[in-house]
C-alpha cells in the first residue's frame, strides 16, 4: 500500500491545526509550517471540510480549524476523506472479488490486509500523532519490526498506575 502525498499532507496539516490550539489558522500559515504548496493544501482542506473534518472561517481572522477534537479524528477517516476506501483492489471491494484456482484464496489475503490497515489506522488519532502517544497496536507492531520505539519505548501509552 502506498500512502499518497495528498493523505500525508492532510494529516500533517491536521496535526498543525491541533498544535495551534483550536483557533482558525490561515492556509498560508499551515502550508509554510509544513512545507506544503498552499494551493494544493487549500484543495485538500476543502475536501476535508466537505467530509466534516475541518471548519473554514472567512474574513481577516479566518482560516481552518478542526470540526471536533483531534482525539476523535482517526487517520483512517482522513485517508478515506482524501483517497477513498482503505483497501480496494483494482477499484473493487475485496469481498466482491472472485478468483479461480490456484489464486482462489487471494481475496482472503486482501480482506486480511484491509483488517490489518484498519487495526492501525482506526486506532491512531491526530491527537495521538501530535502527542506522540501511539496506541498499543502500533507499539506492538513497531516492536515486531525491531524498532526501539516499540512496546516499551518512549512513545508507549501508559497502561496503569505506577
C-alpha positions as CSV (number, residue, x, y, z in Angstrom):
1,X,0.0,0.0,0.0
2,X,1.2,3.5,-0.8
3,X,0.2,6.5,1.3
4,X,-0.5,9.3,-1.1
5,X,1.2,12.7,-0.8
6,X,-2.4,14.1,-0.5
7,X,-3.1,11.9,2.5
8,X,0.2,12.6,4.2
9,X,-0.1,16.4,3.6
10,X,-3.6,16.3,5.0
11,X,-2.5,14.5,8.2
12,X,0.4,16.9,8.7
13,X,-1.9,19.9,8.2
14,X,-4.4,18.5,10.8
15,X,-1.5,17.9,13.2
16,X,-0.5,21.6,12.7
17,X,-4.1,22.7,13.4
18,X,-4.1,20.6,16.5
19,X,-0.9,22.1,17.7
20,X,-2.3,25.6,17.0
21,X,-4.8,25.1,19.8
22,X,-8.1,25.5,18.2
23,X,-8.3,28.9,16.6
24,X,-8.6,29.3,12.9
25,X,-5.3,29.1,11.1
26,X,-4.8,30.5,7.6
27,X,-3.9,28.2,4.8
28,X,-0.7,30.1,4.1
29,X,0.5,29.6,7.7
30,X,-0.3,25.8,7.6
31,X,1.4,25.5,4.3
32,X,4.5,27.3,5.5
33,X,4.7,25.4,8.7
34,X,4.6,22.0,7.0
35,X,6.3,23.0,3.7
36,X,3.2,22.1,1.6
37,X,2.3,24.0,-1.6
38,X,-0.5,26.4,-0.5
39,X,-2.9,25.8,-3.4
40,X,-2.5,22.1,-3.1
41,X,-3.2,22.4,0.6
42,X,-6.3,24.6,0.0
43,X,-7.8,21.8,-2.2
44,X,-7.1,19.2,0.5
45,X,-8.7,21.3,3.2
46,X,-11.7,21.8,1.0
47,X,-12.1,18.1,0.7
48,X,-11.7,17.7,4.5
49,X,-14.3,20.4,5.1
50,X,-16.8,18.6,2.8
51,X,-16.2,15.5,4.9
52,X,-16.8,17.3,8.2
53,X,-13.2,17.0,9.4
54,X,-12.5,20.8,9.5
55,X,-14.4,24.0,9.5
56,X,-13.5,27.1,7.5
57,X,-13.9,30.6,8.6
58,X,-13.8,33.6,6.2
59,X,-12.5,37.1,6.9
60,X,-9.4,38.7,8.3
61,X,-9.5,36.3,11.3
62,X,-10.3,33.4,9.0
63,X,-8.7,30.1,8.3
64,X,-9.3,26.4,9.2
65,X,-9.9,24.7,12.5
66,X,-10.8,21.1,13.4
67,X,-14.5,20.3,13.4
68,X,-14.2,18.2,16.5
69,X,-11.4,17.2,19.0
70,X,-8.3,15.7,17.4
71,X,-8.7,12.6,19.6
72,X,-11.9,11.9,17.6
73,X,-10.3,12.1,14.1
74,X,-8.6,8.9,13.1
75,X,-6.0,8.6,10.4
76,X,-8.4,6.2,8.7
77,X,-11.0,8.9,8.4
78,X,-8.5,11.3,6.9
79,X,-7.3,8.7,4.4
80,X,-10.8,7.8,3.4
81,X,-11.8,11.5,3.0
82,X,-8.8,12.2,0.7
83,X,-8.2,8.9,-1.1
84,X,-11.3,6.8,-0.7
85,X,-11.6,3.3,0.7
86,X,-8.5,1.9,2.6
87,X,-8.1,-1.3,0.7
88,X,-9.7,-1.7,-2.7
89,X,-8.3,-4.0,-5.3
90,X,-8.5,-2.5,-8.8
91,X,-11.4,-0.4,-7.6
92,X,-13.3,-3.4,-6.1
93,X,-14.1,-4.3,-2.5
94,X,-12.1,-7.5,-1.6
95,X,-15.3,-9.3,-0.7
96,X,-16.6,-8.8,-4.2
97,X,-13.6,-10.4,-5.9
98,X,-13.7,-13.9,-7.3
99,X,-10.6,-15.7,-8.4
100,X,-10.2,-19.1,-10.0
101,X,-7.7,-21.7,-8.7
102,X,-4.9,-21.6,-7.9
103,X,-5.5,-18.0,-6.9
104,X,-8.9,-18.6,-5.4
105,X,-7.8,-17.6,-1.8
106,X,-6.3,-14.3,-2.9
107,X,-9.4,-12.3,-1.9
108,X,-8.9,-13.7,1.7
109,X,-5.5,-12.1,1.7
110,X,-6.8,-8.8,0.5
111,X,-9.5,-8.8,3.2
112,X,-6.8,-9.6,5.9
113,X,-4.7,-6.7,4.6
114,X,-7.7,-4.4,5.0
115,X,-8.3,-5.6,8.5
116,X,-4.7,-5.0,9.4
117,X,-4.8,-1.5,8.0
118,X,-7.9,-0.7,9.9
119,X,-6.4,-2.1,13.1
120,X,-3.7,0.6,13.0
121,X,-5.4,3.5,11.2
122,X,-8.7,3.4,13.1
123,X,-6.8,3.3,16.4
124,X,-4.5,6.2,15.7
125,X,-5.9,9.7,16.1
126,X,-4.5,13.1,15.1
127,X,-4.1,13.8,18.8
128,X,-2.0,10.6,19.2
129,X,0.3,11.7,16.4
130,X,0.7,15.2,17.9
131,X,1.2,14.0,21.4
132,X,3.5,11.1,20.4
133,X,1.3,8.7,22.3
134,X,0.7,5.8,20.0
135,X,-1.7,3.0,20.9
136,X,-0.6,-0.5,21.9
137,X,-1.4,-2.0,18.5
138,X,1.1,0.4,16.8
139,X,3.7,-0.1,19.6
140,X,3.4,-3.9,19.3
141,X,4.0,-3.7,15.5
142,X,7.0,-1.4,16.0
143,X,8.4,-3.9,18.4
144,X,7.9,-6.8,16.0
145,X,9.7,-4.7,13.3
146,X,12.6,-4.3,15.7
147,X,12.0,-0.6,16.2
148,X,13.3,0.5,19.6
149,X,10.2,2.7,20.0
150,X,8.1,-0.4,20.2
151,X,6.2,-1.8,23.2
152,X,8.3,-0.2,26.0
153,X,9.8,2.7,24.0
154,X,9.3,6.4,24.6
155,X,6.1,6.6,22.7
156,X,4.4,4.0,24.8
157,X,1.0,4.7,26.2
158,X,0.8,4.4,30.0
159,X,-1.2,1.3,30.9
160,X,-1.9,1.9,34.5
161,X,-0.7,3.3,37.8
162,X,3.0,3.4,38.6
